[in-house]
Amino acid sequence: MAIDFEAYTAAGVLQARLVARDRLGDLLETMDSLAVERAVLQPLDGSASESQARAVVEIDDLLLVVAPPDTSTPVHAAWHELLLEVGPYHVVAEMPTLPGFDPGRSLTRPGGPFVLLGRVAVSLVGAPALGEVEHDFAWVNRYAIETYEADIELGAYFPGARETIRMGGASA
């Protein structure tokens, strides 16, 4: 099965075809690298695209991965708005939690490196005039997040990230 693959990296936006039997979300959680075909990298500096017939992409190099349309998403989730800075990208999105989720008391923590987000808008940090790209769903590499702003405490979700301002007025 071939999956259209789009990912944001520190170098730019990578578009490719991923040939795999498993779902993309499962691959992101279990593999160290992904073999892709027809890879095209659009560098952030505006230089010409770089193409390769085949390439291997390290999972750790992926900052944000666009989820395919058939991705299963939580049904009865409460969605929390987030503002994230991950590498050179500014991300506005919503993160699902189960109803009644209290991050301070929860024993449940994300197990893998990626967290699913919904209603994702991506732009370059410091260059909002270049516009933003919107995606229905994407996974963010939770270890690559530099800063976040949310209406709930998410330090366990984004280890090493700095909480800037808590939405709703409370500062961190």
Accessible surface in RSA format (square Angstrom, percent):
REM  Atomic radii and reference values for relative SASA: ProtOr
REM  Chains: A
REM  Algorithm: Lee & Richards
REM  Probe-radius: 1.40
REM  Slices: 20
REM RES _ NUM      All-atoms   Total-Side   Main-Chain    Non-polar    All polar
REM                ABS   REL    ABS   REL    ABS   REL    ABS   REL    ABS   REL
RES MET A   1   127.29  65.9  81.33  53.8  45.96 109.4  59.90  50.9  67.38  89.3
RES ALA A   2    47.20  43.4  22.07  34.1  25.12  57.2  22.07  31.1  25.12  66.6
RES ILE A   3    15.93   9.1  12.54   9.3   3.39   8.2  15.93  11.5   0.00   0.0
RES ASP A   4   102.65  71.9  90.00  89.6  12.65  29.9  35.64  83.9  67.01  66.8
RES PHE A   5     3.44   1.7   0.00   0.0   3.44   9.0   0.36   0.2   3.08   8.8
RES GLU A   6    40.15  23.0  38.72  29.3   1.43   3.4   9.47  18.3  30.68  25.0
RES ALA A   7     0.00   0.0   0.00   0.0   0.00   0.0   0.00   0.0   0.00   0.0
RES TYR A   8     6.74   3.1   6.74   3.8   0.00   0.0   5.29   4.0   1.45   1.8
RES THR A   9    14.77  10.5  14.77  15.0   0.00   0.0  13.54  18.2   1.24   1.9
RES ALA A  10    72.92  67.0  58.10  89.7  14.82  33.7  58.29  82.1  14.63  38.8
RES ALA A  11    59.92  55.1  43.78  67.6  16.13  36.7  54.09  76.2   5.82  15.4
RES GLY A  12     0.00   0.0   0.00   N/A   0.00   0.0   0.00   0.0   0.00   0.0
RES VAL A  13    32.17  21.2  31.36  28.4   0.82   2.0  31.36  27.2   0.82   2.2
RES LEU A  14    14.79   8.2  14.79  10.6   0.00   0.0  14.79  10.4   0.00   0.0
RES GLN A  15    94.11  52.6  92.86  67.9   1.25   3.0  21.42  45.6  72.68  55.1
RES ALA A  16     9.47   8.7   0.00   0.0   9.47  21.6   3.70   5.2   5.78  15.3
RES ARG A  17    64.30  27.0  64.30  32.8   0.00   0.0  18.27  25.0  46.03  27.9
RES LEU A  18     3.81   2.1   3.81   2.7   0.00   0.0   3.81   2.7   0.00   0.0
RES VAL A  19    85.86  56.5  64.98  58.8  20.88  50.3  64.98  56.5  20.88  56.6
RES ALA A  20    18.30  16.8   8.59  13.3   9.71  22.1  18.30  25.8   0.00   0.0
RES ARG A  21   227.03  95.3 199.13 101.5  27.90  66.4  73.33 100.2 153.70  93.1
RES ASP A  22    79.08  55.4  74.35  74.0   4.74  11.2   7.48  17.6  71.60  71.4
RES ARG A  23   139.82  58.7 136.87  69.8   2.96   7.0  70.04  95.7  69.78  42.3
RES LEU A  24     2.65   1.5   0.19   0.1   2.47   6.2   0.19   0.1   2.47   6.6
RES GLY A  25    16.32  20.1   0.00   N/A  16.32  20.1  13.43  36.9   2.88   6.5
RES ASP A  26    59.06  41.4  57.50  57.2   1.56   3.7  16.47  38.8  42.59  42.5
RES LEU A  27    13.11   7.3  13.11   9.4   0.00   0.0  13.11   9.2   0.00   0.0
RES LEU A  28     1.37   0.8   0.37   0.3   1.01   2.5   0.37   0.3   1.01   2.7
RES GLU A  29    72.51  41.6  46.85  35.4  25.65  61.1  38.24  74.0  34.27  28.0
RES THR A  30   104.75  74.5  69.26  70.2  35.49  84.6  69.86  93.8  34.89  52.7
RES MET A  31    92.44  47.9  83.28  55.1   9.16  21.8  62.02  52.7  30.42  40.3
RES ASP A  32   122.91  86.1 112.50 112.0  10.42  24.6  32.05  75.4  90.87  90.6
RES SER A  33    34.33  29.0  29.85  39.8   4.48  10.3   1.51   3.2  32.82  46.0
RES LEU A  34     6.02   3.4   3.56   2.5   2.46   6.2   6.02   4.2   0.00   0.0
RES ALA A  35    69.92  64.3  58.12  89.7  11.79  26.8  58.56  82.5  11.35  30.1
RES VAL A  36     1.80   1.2   0.00   0.0   1.80   4.3   0.05   0.0   1.74   4.7
RES GLU A  37    57.94  33.3  57.94  43.8   0.00   0.0  14.41  27.9  43.54  35.5
RES ARG A  38   159.73  67.1 148.90  75.9  10.84  25.8  71.58  97.8  88.15  53.4
RES ALA A  39     4.72   4.3   4.04   6.2   0.68   1.5   4.23   6.0   0.49   1.3
RES VAL A  40    56.69  37.3  55.72  50.4   0.96   2.3  55.72  48.4   0.96   2.6
RES LEU A  41    34.27  19.1  33.80  24.2   0.47   1.2  33.80  23.7   0.47   1.3
RES GLN A  42    80.69  45.1  79.61  58.2   1.08   2.6  45.99  97.9  34.70  26.3
RES PRO A  43    15.23  11.1  10.98  10.0   4.25  15.4  10.98   9.1   4.25  26.4
RES LEU A  44    58.07  32.3  33.69  24.1  24.37  61.3  37.04  26.0  21.03  56.6
RES ASP A  45   118.54  83.0  76.52  76.2  42.02  99.4  49.68 116.9  68.86  68.7
RES GLY A  46    63.32  78.1   0.00   N/A  63.32  78.1  32.87  90.2  30.46  68.2
RES SER A  47    54.71  46.2  42.62  56.9  12.09  27.9  45.96  97.9   8.74  12.2
RES ALA A  48    86.61  79.6  63.76  98.4  22.85  52.0  75.56 106.4  11.05  29.3
RES SER A  49    56.67  47.9  30.84  41.2  25.83  59.5  16.75  35.7  39.92  55.9
RES GLU A  50   101.96  58.5  94.26  71.3   7.70  18.3  40.04  77.5  61.91  50.5
RES SER A  51    85.36  72.1  55.62  74.2  29.73  68.5  36.95  78.7  48.41  67.8
RES GLN A  52   105.88  59.2  96.74  70.7   9.14  21.8  33.05  70.4  72.83  55.2
RES ALA A  53    78.30  72.0  57.72  89.1  20.58  46.8  64.69  91.1  13.61  36.1
RES ARG A  54   176.97  74.3 158.31  80.7  18.67  44.4  59.35  81.1 117.63  71.3
RES ALA A  55    20.87  19.2  10.41  16.1  10.45  23.8  19.30  27.2   1.57   4.2
RES VAL A  56   101.34  66.7  72.74  65.9  28.60  68.9  72.74  63.2  28.60  77.6
RES VAL A  57    16.33  10.7  13.18  11.9   3.16   7.6  16.33  14.2   0.00   0.0
RES GLU A  58    86.29  49.5  85.28  64.5   1.00   2.4  37.36  72.3  48.92  39.9
RES ILE A  59     7.50   4.3   7.50   5.6   0.00   0.0   7.50   5.4   0.00   0.0
RES ASP A  60   120.65  84.5 104.74 104.2  15.91  37.6  29.06  68.4  91.59  91.3
RES ASP A  61    79.32  55.6  72.37  72.0   6.96  16.4  19.51  45.9  59.81  59.6
RES LEU A  62     0.00   0.0   0.00   0.0   0.00   0.0   0.00   0.0   0.00   0.0
RES LEU A  63    16.36   9.1  16.36  11.7   0.00   0.0  16.36  11.5   0.00   0.0
RES LEU A  64     0.13   0.1   0.13   0.1   0.00   0.0   0.13   0.1   0.00   0.0
RES VAL A  65     0.00   0.0   0.00   0.0   0.00   0.0   0.00   0.0   0.00   0.0
RES VAL A  66    24.24  16.0  22.46  20.3   1.79   4.3  22.46  19.5   1.79   4.8
RES ALA A  67    11.43  10.5   0.00   0.0  11.43  26.0   0.08   0.1  11.35  30.1
RES PRO A  68    25.64  18.7  16.94  15.4   8.70  31.6  22.88  18.9   2.76  17.1
RES PRO A  69   146.18 106.5 105.81  96.4  40.37 146.7 119.15  98.4  27.03 168.0
RES ASP A  70   121.07  84.8  89.54  89.1  31.53  74.6  51.88 122.1  69.19  69.0
RES THR A  71    30.45  21.7  10.46  10.6  19.99  47.6  15.93  21.4  14.52  22.0
RES SER A  72    80.34  67.9  60.24  80.4  20.10  46.3  49.05 104.5  31.29  43.8
RES THR A  73    44.58  31.7  26.54  26.9  18.04  43.0   4.14   5.6  40.43  61.1
RES PRO A  74    52.90  38.6  31.75  28.9  21.15  76.9  43.87  36.2   9.02  56.1
RES VAL A  75   131.11  86.3  95.55  86.5  35.55  85.7 101.49  88.2  29.62  80.3
RES HIS A  76   143.81  78.6 131.57  91.5  12.24  31.3  93.29  96.1  50.52  58.8
RES ALA A  77    20.83  19.1   0.29   0.4  20.54  46.7   0.54   0.8  20.28  53.7
RES ALA A  78    39.66  36.5  31.52  48.6   8.14  18.5  39.66  55.9   0.00   0.0
RES TRP A  79    92.51  37.1  61.05  29.6  31.46  73.9  44.20  23.6  48.31  78.4
RES HIS A  80    30.12  16.5  29.58  20.6   0.54   1.4  25.40  26.2   4.72   5.5
RES GLU A  81    85.52  49.1  81.09  61.4   4.43  10.5  20.04  38.8  65.48  53.5
RES LEU A  82     0.00   0.0   0.00   0.0   0.00   0.0   0.00   0.0   0.00   0.0
RES LEU A  83    46.26  25.8  44.10  31.6   2.16   5.4  44.55  31.3   1.71   4.6
RES LEU A  84     1.37   0.8   0.00   0.0   1.37   3.4   1.18   0.8   0.19   0.5
RES GLU A  85    57.95  33.3  57.89  43.8   0.06   0.2   4.70   9.1  53.25  43.5
RES VAL A  86     0.02   0.0   0.02   0.0   0.00   0.0   0.02   0.0   0.00   0.0
RES GLY A  87    24.07  29.7   0.00   N/A  24.07  29.7  15.94  43.8   8.12  18.2
RES PRO A  88    40.20  29.3  29.96  27.3  10.24  37.2  38.90  32.1   1.30   8.1
RES TYR A  89     4.38   2.0   4.38   2.5   0.00   0.0   4.38   3.3   0.00   0.0
RES HIS A  90    58.15  31.8  57.97  40.3   0.18   0.5  41.05  42.3  17.10  19.9
RES VAL A  91     0.02   0.0   0.02   0.0   0.00   0.0   0.02   0.0   0.00   0.0
RES VAL A  92    46.34  30.5  46.26  41.9   0.08   0.2  46.26  40.2   0.08   0.2
RES ALA A  93     1.28   1.2   0.00   0.0   1.28   2.9   1.13   1.6   0.14   0.4
RES GLU A  94    40.48  23.2  40.48  30.6   0.00   0.0   4.84   9.4  35.64  29.1
RES MET A  95     1.01   0.5   1.01   0.7   0.00   0.0   1.01   0.9   0.00   0.0
RES PRO A  96    21.08  15.4   8.71   7.9  12.36  44.9   8.86   7.3  12.21  75.9
RES THR A  97     9.62   6.8   1.00   1.0   8.61  20.5   8.99  12.1   0.63   0.9
RES LEU A  98   129.11  71.9 126.53  90.5   2.58   6.5 126.53  88.9   2.58   6.9
RES PRO A  99    90.45  65.9  67.47  61.5  22.98  83.5  69.77  57.6  20.68 128.5
RES GLY A 100    80.09  98.8   0.00   N/A  80.09  98.8  44.25 121.4  35.84  80.3
RES PHE A 101    48.20  24.1  18.13  11.2  30.06  78.2  26.49  16.1  21.70  62.1
RES ASP A 102    65.04  45.6  59.45  59.2   5.59  13.2  26.59  62.6  38.44  38.3
RES PRO A 103    21.76  15.9  17.10  15.6   4.66  16.9  17.34  14.3   4.42  27.4
RES GLY A 104    66.80  82.4   0.00   N/A  66.80  82.4  35.87  98.4  30.93  69.3
RES ARG A 105   202.85  85.2 176.98  90.2  25.87  61.6  60.00  82.0 142.85  86.6
RES SER A 106    22.46  19.0   8.22  11.0  14.25  32.8  13.68  29.1   8.78  12.3
RES LEU A 107   178.44  99.4 147.39 105.4  31.05  78.1 150.94 106.0  27.50  74.0
RES THR A 108    99.03  70.4  93.46  94.8   5.57  13.3  63.71  85.6  35.33  53.4
RES ARG A 109   106.09  44.5  87.60  44.7  18.49  44.0  41.68  57.0  64.41  39.0
RES PRO A 110    27.39  20.0   9.26   8.4  18.13  65.9  21.32  17.6   6.07  37.7
RES GLY A 111    82.36 101.6   0.00   N/A  82.36 101.6  40.03 109.9  42.32  94.8
RES GLY A 112    15.54  19.2   0.00   N/A  15.54  19.2   8.51  23.4   7.02  15.7
RES PRO A 113    32.09  23.4  32.09  29.3   0.00   0.0  32.09  26.5   0.00   0.0
RES PHE A 114    11.62   5.8   0.14   0.1  11.48  29.9   0.14   0.1  11.48  32.9
RES VAL A 115    12.34   8.1   8.94   8.1   3.40   8.2  12.34  10.7   0.00   0.0
RES LEU A 116    27.44  15.3  21.59  15.4   5.85  14.7  21.59  15.2   5.85  15.7
RES LEU A 117     0.00   0.0   0.00   0.0   0.00   0.0   0.00   0.0   0.00   0.0
RES GLY A 118     1.35   1.7   0.00   N/A   1.35   1.7   1.35   3.7   0.00   0.0
RES ARG A 119   179.32  75.3 162.23  82.7  17.08  40.7  61.13  83.5 118.19  71.6
RES VAL A 120     1.33   0.9   0.00   0.0   1.33   3.2   0.29   0.3   1.04   2.8
RES ALA A 121    14.02  12.9  12.33  19.0   1.68   3.8  12.45  17.5   1.56   4.1
RES VAL A 122     4.29   2.8   2.50   2.3   1.79   4.3   2.50   2.2   1.79   4.8
RES SER A 123    16.84  14.2  11.36  15.2   5.47  12.6   8.51  18.1   8.33  11.7
RES LEU A 124    41.83  23.3  38.59  27.6   3.25   8.2  38.59  27.1   3.25   8.7
RES VAL A 125    64.45  42.4  44.58  40.4  19.88  47.9  46.19  40.1  18.26  49.5
RES GLY A 126    76.64  94.5   0.00   N/A  76.64  94.5  36.45 100.0  40.20  90.0
RES ALA A 127    28.42  26.1  23.14  35.7   5.28  12.0  28.42  40.0   0.00   0.0
RES PRO A 128   103.34  75.3  90.04  82.1  13.30  48.3  90.66  74.9  12.67  78.8
RES ALA A 129   106.99  98.4  64.93 100.2  42.06  95.7  78.10 110.0  28.88  76.5
RES LEU A 130   133.22  74.2  98.71  70.6  34.51  86.7 102.09  71.7  31.13  83.8
RES GLY A 131    40.06  49.4   0.00   N/A  40.06  49.4  33.41  91.7   6.65  14.9
RES GLU A 132    98.71  56.7  70.17  53.1  28.54  67.9  22.61  43.7  76.09  62.1
RES VAL A 133    77.00  50.7  73.40  66.4   3.60   8.7  77.00  66.9   0.00   0.0
RES GLU A 134   127.98  73.5 103.12  78.0  24.85  59.2  32.05  62.0  95.92  78.3
RES HIS A 135    25.60  14.0  14.57  10.1  11.03  28.2  14.41  14.9  11.19  13.0
RES ASP A 136   116.03  81.3 106.46 106.0   9.57  22.6  22.94  54.0  93.09  92.8
RES PHE A 137    59.09  29.6  57.53  35.6   1.56   4.1  57.53  34.9   1.56   4.5
RES ALA A 138     0.00   0.0   0.00   0.0   0.00   0.0   0.00   0.0   0.00   0.0
RES TRP A 139    23.98   9.6  23.98  11.6   0.00   0.0   9.64   5.1  14.34  23.3
RES VAL A 140     0.00   0.0   0.00   0.0   0.00   0.0   0.00   0.0   0.00   0.0
RES ASN A 141     7.98   5.5   7.98   7.7   0.00   0.0   0.00   0.0   7.98   7.7
RES ARG A 142    15.95   6.7  15.95   8.1   0.00   0.0   0.00   0.0  15.95   9.7
RES TYR A 143   125.48  58.6  99.07  56.4  26.41  68.7  74.71  56.1  50.78  62.6
RES ALA A 144    25.02  23.0  10.66  16.4  14.36  32.7  20.76  29.2   4.26  11.3
RES ILE A 145     5.84   3.3   0.00   0.0   5.84  14.1   0.00   0.0   5.84  15.9
RES GLU A 146    92.93  53.4  83.16  62.9   9.77  23.3  38.37  74.2  54.56  44.5
RES THR A 147    16.09  11.4  16.09  16.3   0.00   0.0   9.27  12.5   6.82  10.3
RES TYR A 148     4.16   1.9   2.93   1.7   1.23   3.2   2.67   2.0   1.49   1.8
RES GLU A 149    37.30  21.4  37.23  28.2   0.07   0.2   1.57   3.0  35.73  29.2
RES ALA A 150     0.00   0.0   0.00   0.0   0.00   0.0   0.00   0.0   0.00   0.0
RES ASP A 151    69.15  48.4  50.82  50.6  18.33  43.4  19.56  46.0  49.59  49.5
RES ILE A 152    27.94  15.9  23.52  17.5   4.41  10.6  27.94  20.1   0.00   0.0
RES GLU A 153    70.99  40.8  68.08  51.5   2.91   6.9  44.52  86.1  26.47  21.6
RES LEU A 154     0.89   0.5   0.00   0.0   0.89   2.2   0.89   0.6   0.00   0.0
RES GLY A 155    29.87  36.8   0.00   N/A  29.87  36.8  23.00  63.1   6.87  15.4
RES ALA A 156    44.52  40.9  20.53  31.7  23.98  54.6  31.54  44.4  12.97  34.4
RES TYR A 157    27.46  12.8  27.46  15.6   0.00   0.0   9.96   7.5  17.50  21.6
RES PHE A 158     0.82   0.4   0.00   0.0   0.82   2.1   0.00   0.0   0.82   2.4
RES PRO A 159    53.94  39.3  43.37  39.5  10.57  38.4  47.37  39.1   6.57  40.8
RES GLY A 160    85.60 105.6   0.00   N/A  85.60 105.6  42.64 117.0  42.96  96.2
RES ALA A 161    19.94  18.3   0.00   0.0  19.94  45.4   0.09   0.1  19.85  52.6
RES ARG A 162   150.59  63.2 145.32  74.1   5.27  12.5  71.21  97.3  79.38  48.1
RES GLU A 163    27.88  16.0  13.45  10.2  14.43  34.4   8.39  16.2  19.49  15.9
RES THR A 164    48.04  34.2  34.67  35.1  13.37  31.9  33.38  44.8  14.66  22.2
RES ILE A 165    92.82  52.8  92.82  69.2   0.00   0.0  92.82  66.8   0.00   0.0
RES ARG A 166    66.95  28.1  66.80  34.1   0.15   0.4  11.48  15.7  55.47  33.6
RES MET A 167    39.72  20.6  29.04  19.2  10.68  25.4  25.73  21.9  14.00  18.5
RES GLY A 168    89.37 110.2   0.00   N/A  89.37 110.2  43.95 120.6  45.42 101.7
RES GLY A 169    67.44  83.2   0.00   N/A  67.44  83.2  36.84 101.1  30.60  68.5
RES ALA A 170    59.89  55.1  47.14  72.7  12.75  29.0  57.31  80.7   2.58   6.8
RES SER A 171    92.00  77.7  63.68  85.0  28.32  65.2  28.20  60.1  63.80  89.4
RES ALA A 172    82.15  75.5  12.49  19.3  69.66 158.5  48.61  68.5  33.54  88.8
END  Absolute sums over single chains surface
CHAIN  1 A     9372.3       6987.9       2384.3       5178.8       4193.5
END  Absolute sums over all chains
TOTAL          9372.3       6987.9       2384.3       5178.8       4193.5
